[in-house]
């Protein structure tokens, strides 16, 4: 790459890199960058779709939302850089003051940044969860609007969906869902944005109209047999033990246990390991694991033999 990082030079350098590595530019979906002017110009010159880095956007959102003066915002940015670059020395005094203000807001434990400057911000737990970040930012004077959807809200809306609404099959493969009118969607396994905001016809998008309700959608044998039962499922050619939460179409939602080493000892992880699997990935229906103690369980003898057979 030339020393002069102009948009044109970067554009040429990126094309040369693709050619040198033998990559087909026609298969390039998008390029992830920050919002530097020369990078944006390079993408425009090459005619590439630019997808801005989520971490960078989040950083900018925080900087624009906090009610501090420009000088303090600059100090906060410097503090982020200190942590990101793993600087050897403690952060500047001004940055310490800013971070302490955030700690005070969250009533977090005050730590000494000079003792361990690299982990001070993390260990202080100034913003321990995404919900805490939302609660902090939503009350700041800013033109940016923030929304929070809790896990309870998701469950509530899932349960409110009528049983006669047809399920979209193959949701594990879906990468893009678009809509131009209520209750009608277009979905496909490969994302494309070549005609946005319109919906292009690339990769054969499939329609789903949720107005076409069935009079009655009886439970399948799989739904009747598996819901609430313990099963063994296959994921990336490995067996896992879990309990079925629900069956949706041809997919099974399972809360999986975690095996400790290679022993017949399993435990429920925190947070829960919940995932959808295809019915074809269900290996066996098994007995409920037998408790070993308050935290661990083991498989029955026959189930453990099946598990070992799929592990080999």
Residue pairs with C-beta under 8 A, 6 or more apart in sequence:
1 9
1 10
1 13
2 9
2 13
5 38
6 38
6 41
7 37
7 38
7 39
7 40
7 41
7 42
7 44
7 45
8 41
8 42
8 45
10 38
10 39
10 41
10 42
11 41
11 42
11 43
11 45
11 46
14 31
14 42
14 46
15 25
15 46
18 25
18 28
28 48
29 49
29 191
29 192
30 48
30 49
30 50
30 51
30 193
31 43
31 48
31 49
31 50
31 51
32 50
32 51
32 52
32 53
33 39
33 40
33 43
33 50
33 51
33 52
33 53
34 52
34 53
34 56
35 52
35 56
35 60
39 50
40 50
43 49
43 50
49 193
49 194
59 80
61 137
61 144
62 133
62 137
63 73
63 76
63 77
64 142
64 144
65 137
65 140
65 142
65 144
66 72
66 73
66 76
66 140
67 140
67 141
68 76
68 98
68 101
71 94
72 94
72 98
75 92
75 94
75 95
75 97
75 98
76 95
76 98
76 99
78 91
78 92
78 94
78 95
79 91
79 92
79 95
79 96
79 98
79 99
79 121
82 91
82 92
82 95
82 117
83 91
83 118
83 121
83 122
86 118
87 117
87 118
89 117
90 96
90 113
90 114
90 117
91 99
91 113
91 117
91 120
96 113
99 113
99 120
99 121
99 124
99 126
100 110
102 108
102 126
102 127
102 136
103 109
103 110
103 124
103 126
105 126
105 136
106 125
106 126
106 127
106 128
106 132
106 136
108 124
108 125
108 126
109 124
109 125
110 124
111 120
111 123
111 124
112 120
113 120
116 123
127 133
127 136
131 148
131 150
134 146
134 148
137 144
137 146
138 146
138 148
162 213
163 217
164 213
164 214
164 215
164 216
164 217
165 210
165 213
166 208
166 210
166 212
166 213
166 214
166 217
167 248
167 249
168 174
168 185
168 187
168 208
168 249
169 249
169 250
170 189
170 250
171 248
171 249
171 251
171 276
172 251
172 276
172 278
173 189
174 187
174 188
174 189
175 188
175 189
175 190
175 191
176 187
176 188
176 190
176 191
176 192
176 205
177 185
177 186
177 187
178 185
178 186
178 187
178 199
178 205
179 185
179 186
180 186
180 199
183 209
183 210
183 211
184 207
184 208
184 209
184 210
184 211
185 207
185 208
185 210
186 199
186 205
186 206
186 207
186 208
187 205
187 206
187 208
188 203
188 204
188 205
188 206
189 203
190 202
190 203
192 200
192 202
192 203
193 200
194 200
194 202
199 205
220 247
222 247
222 252
222 279
223 247
225 285
226 244
226 247
226 252
226 282
226 285
227 244
227 245
227 246
227 247
228 243
228 244
229 243
229 244
229 285
230 241
230 242
230 243
230 244
230 285
230 286
230 287
230 288
230 289
231 241
231 242
231 243
231 244
231 252
231 254
231 282
231 283
231 284
231 285
231 286
232 239
232 240
232 241
232 282
232 283
232 284
232 285
232 286
232 303
232 306
232 307
232 310
233 239
233 240
233 242
233 252
233 254
233 256
233 277
233 281
233 282
233 283
234 240
234 277
234 281
234 283
234 310
235 275
235 277
235 281
238 310
238 311
239 283
239 307
239 310
239 311
240 254
240 256
240 257
240 259
241 256
241 257
241 259
241 266
241 286
241 289
241 299
241 307
242 254
242 255
242 256
242 257
242 273
243 254
243 255
244 252
244 253
244 254
245 253
245 254
245 255
245 274
246 252
246 253
247 253
247 279
248 276
250 278
250 279
251 276
251 277
251 278
251 279
252 276
252 277
252 278
252 279
252 281
252 282
253 274
253 275
253 276
253 277
254 274
254 275
254 276
254 277
255 268
255 272
255 273
255 274
256 269
256 273
256 274
256 275
257 266
257 267
257 268
257 269
257 273
257 289
257 297
258 266
258 267
258 268
258 269
258 273
259 265
259 266
260 266
260 267
260 296
262 311
264 298
264 299
264 304
264 307
265 292
265 296
265 297
265 298
266 289
266 296
266 297
266 298
266 299
267 295
267 296
267 297
283 306
283 310
284 303
284 306
286 299
286 300
286 303
286 306
287 299
287 300
287 303
289 297
289 298
289 299
289 300
289 303
290 297
290 298
290 299
290 300
291 297
292 298
298 304
299 307
